[in-house]
Amino acid sequence: MPEIDAPKMVRIDFSVPAPLLEQMQELAKDEGWKPAELHRMLWVLGFSAYTEQSNKRLVNDRLRANKAKDKLEPQ
């Protein structure tokens, strides 16, 4: 990841396929973003997408559990 001097930031190192990194860097250049800005945006958007999917799974699990519970209870 690019070096930054931002306060309250944590540096994280990870590996990505070289072609993907090249595409990301090209996009950042075309959009006029600094590489660090692109990396932060990808983290935020990726985390947002992950939490959305996680929340959907949790809701579905709870709905299924409630439905199963309703079937077991006498009416």
C-alpha positions in Angstrom: 0.0 0.0 0.0 1.1 3.5 -0.6 2.9 5.4 2.3 0.7 7.9 4.0 1.1 10.4 6.9 -2.5 10.4 8.0 -3.2 10.3 11.7 -5.0 7.4 13.3 -4.4 5.1 10.4 -3.2 1.5 10.6 -0.9 0.1 7.9 -2.0 -3.2 6.5 0.0 -5.3 4.0 -1.6 -7.9 1.8 -1.1 -9.5 -1.6 -3.3 -9.1 -4.7 -2.8 -10.5 -8.2 -0.5 -8.2 -10.3 -3.1 -7.6 -13.1 -5.7 -6.5 -10.6 -3.3 -4.1 -9.0 -2.4 -2.7 -12.4 -6.1 -2.2 -13.2 -6.6 -0.5 -9.8 -3.7 1.9 -10.4 -4.9 2.7 -13.9 -8.3 3.5 -12.6 -6.9 5.7 -9.8 -4.8 7.6 -12.4 -7.8 8.0 -14.7 -10.0 9.2 -11.9 -7.4 11.6 -10.5 -7.1 9.7 -7.2 -4.0 9.2 -5.2 -3.3 5.5 -4.7 -4.0 5.7 -1.0 -7.4 7.2 -1.7 -8.3 4.3 -4.0 -7.1 1.7 -1.4 -9.2 3.3 1.3 -12.3 3.5 -1.0 -11.9 -0.2 -1.9 -11.6 -1.1 1.8 -14.7 0.9 2.7 -16.8 -0.3 -0.2 -15.7 -3.9 0.2 -16.4 -3.9 3.9 -19.8 -2.3 3.2 -20.6 -5.0 0.7 -19.5 -7.7 3.1 -21.5 -6.4 6.0 -24.6 -6.1 3.8 -24.3 -9.7 2.8 -23.6 -10.8 6.4 -26.6 -9.0 7.6 -28.8 -10.6 4.9 -27.6 -14.0 6.0 -28.3 -13.3 9.6 -31.8 -12.1 8.8 -32.5 -15.2 6.7 -31.1 -17.5 9.4 -33.4 -15.8 12.0 -36.4 -16.0 9.7 -35.8 -19.7 9.0 -35.3 -20.4 12.8 -38.5 -18.6 13.6 -40.4 -20.5 10.8 -39.1 -23.8 12.1 -40.0 -22.8 15.7 -43.5 -21.9 14.5 -43.9 -25.3 12.9 -42.9 -27.1 16.1 -45.3 -25.2 18.4 -48.8 -26.5 18.7 -51.5 -24.0 17.6 
